[in-house]
Every structure is written in C-alpha cells, then in structure tokens.
Amino acid sequence: AACGKAEAWQSCWLLLEDMQVRHFPLSPVAFGAAINGQEGHWQHALALLETMGAKKVRSNVIIYSSLCRVCVSAFEWSRALYLFEEMRCSAVDDGNVVAFSTAIAACEKGGKWEMVVELLEQMTTQQLQPNSVTLSSVIAAMNREGNWELALLLQHDLR
C-alpha cells in the first residue's frame, strides 16, 4: 500500500518478484498489498489478479474488494461492478460489507442509483449492516438524481 501512496506502483511488482527469488511464499496477503499499491493503475491491478491465478494463489473477498477500489479510484466504475459480480458468481465469496460498499460507491460514481438501491437490498437480505461508507455513497447517489426523499427514507430505515 505504501507503494501506491508514494506513486511507486512498479515497486509493488518488484517486491513480489523479489519474494519469489528469495523463495518466500506468495500469498493473498502479498498480492492484496500489491493490488492496493496500484492506485490509479487498474490495468496493473487486474494483471496481478491474472498472476495470482498463474501462480495458483487463491483470491478472496479482500482481493476483489481491493481490485474494485482501485478501479473506482481510476473512474472505471463499470469494471469495478463487473469484478464485484465475478466475485459473487465464483466460489470466492458472496460479499461482505467492504465489497458491497465498494460496489455501491462504483454505482454512485457511475450514476446508477437504481443499482445502488438493489445492492443495498441485497446487503440487508444477507444481513450485512451498511457502514458509513455505504451510507455516504447511497446518499450521494440519491442526491445526484434528485431523490433526496428516498435518501432520507433509506437512511432512516437503515438505522
């Protein structure tokens, strides 16, 4: 993650290569950190997912949430939603609060308020409690579309 903050995303790749040379095990944690370091470089983050598969490292909900976050930060909201759905349709995971919040943020950025409501309903069906990030994205999506009454109603219902 420090690589991304320092805009040294290439360093994340080099660190993974160095781990292999030194025979350190490549794990989802190592790849997750490298993906988080790809801020603004969504193509590189997706390449890391492909590398994980080639190296037989299993992805998980944290990996997919990180990929979605990187895509949203690069304004690739549709790709973030695709990854969220890919995660849910695969054997990886059905999603957690962070994954749903990231997907909802992607919908908000893409102006897809109907999908925001749908994802919020799916969260409650799975008995996942929306967090402040989720609620901020929901309210922003509703306000953007002039649905402030619905935003207030949803906020009240979720408390």
N, C-alpha and C positions, 0 to 999 in steps of 0.2 A: 504494500500500500504506500510505503514511503517513496517507492519509485514513481508512482503516479503523481503524488503530491509534488515531487521535485521535477516533474515532467521528464523523467528519465525512464520512460516505459521500456526502452530497449534493455535496460539493466535487468528488468524482471526476467526477460528471456535468457540473458547471460547467467543469471543466478540459477535458473533451472538447469541450464546446460552444465554449469559448474557442479551442481548437486549430482548429476549423472556421472560426471567424470570422477567424482570422489566417492561414488557408489552409495550415496545417500538415497534412501527410498523416496521416490516421487509419490506424493500423497495428494488427496483432495485439498488438504490444508495448504500445501505448497502452491498448487495450481490456483487455488482461491486467492491467495495473496498476489500471485502474478496477474490474475484477471483483474483484481481490484486496482492494480497498478497501471491498467490500460486506459485510464480515464481519457475520454475523447478519442480513443483509438479502437472503436468497436470491432473493426475487421481483425485486429490483432487478438482481441479477446476471444473472438469466435475461433480463430486459428488455435488458440490454446485449448479450447474445448475439443477440437479435432485431434490435437496432440495427445490429450488425455486418453481419448479412445484408442489411438495408435499404441500408446504405452500401457494400455489395459488398466488405467486408473479410473475407478468408478466416479461418475459425477453424482452430485446430491443437490438438495434444495438450496443449499448455500451457494454452490457453484452457479446454479441457474439464476438465483436472485442477484448475484454479483454481475452476471452477464447482462441481465435485464437492466440493472442500474447503470452499467457502462453504456448500454445502448440508449437509454433515456437521456443520459448526460450528453450524448452526441446527437440528440434530436432524432434518433432512429426509433421512435415510439412504436411503429408497426413491427419492427424486428423484435423489440422487447416483448410485445404481446405474442408474437409467434413463438419465441423461446419459452414464455410462460405456459402457453398451450402445449408445446412439445414436452415440457417437464411434466405437466399434468397427465398427458396421454401415455407417457412412458412409465416404466416401472420405477422411476426415480422417486417421485413423491407427489402427493395430491396438492401440496402447497402449504405454506404456513403464513403467519401474519406478515412477515417481511416480504415474502414472494407476492402475496396479494397486494400489499401496499405499493410495491414497485410496479406491478401491472396496472393498478389503479392510477398511479402517477403517470404512467405511459399513456393511458386513455385520456387523462386530463390534458396532457400536453398535446395530444392529437385531436382534441375537441370531440371526443367520443363519449359524451355524458351518458348516453343510454347504456353503454358497456360498463361505465363506472357503476351505475346502479345494479346491473346484472352481477358484476363481480362482488359488489357489496352484499348482495343477496346470497351469493354462493358462500361467502365468508360466514355469514350468520347460519346458513344451513350446516356448515361444517363446525359450528360452534367456536369460531375464531373471533376473538374480541378485537375490533379495529383499534389501532393505536393513533397517536396524534398525527403521524404522517398520513395515515389513511384518511382521517377526517379532514385534514387540510386539503388533500387532493380532491376529496369528494366536494367539499365546499367550493373550492376554486373551479371545479368543472361545472357545478351548478350555476355559480355566479357568472361564469363566462357565457353561458347560454341564456342568462336572464331568468334562471329558475331558482331564485333565492328563496322562494317559499318552500320549494322541495328540499333545498339545502337545510333550512331550519327544521323542517319536519324530520328529515333523516337524522340530523344531529340530535334532536330530542329523542327519537326512537332508539338511538344507539347508546344513550346514557343510562 
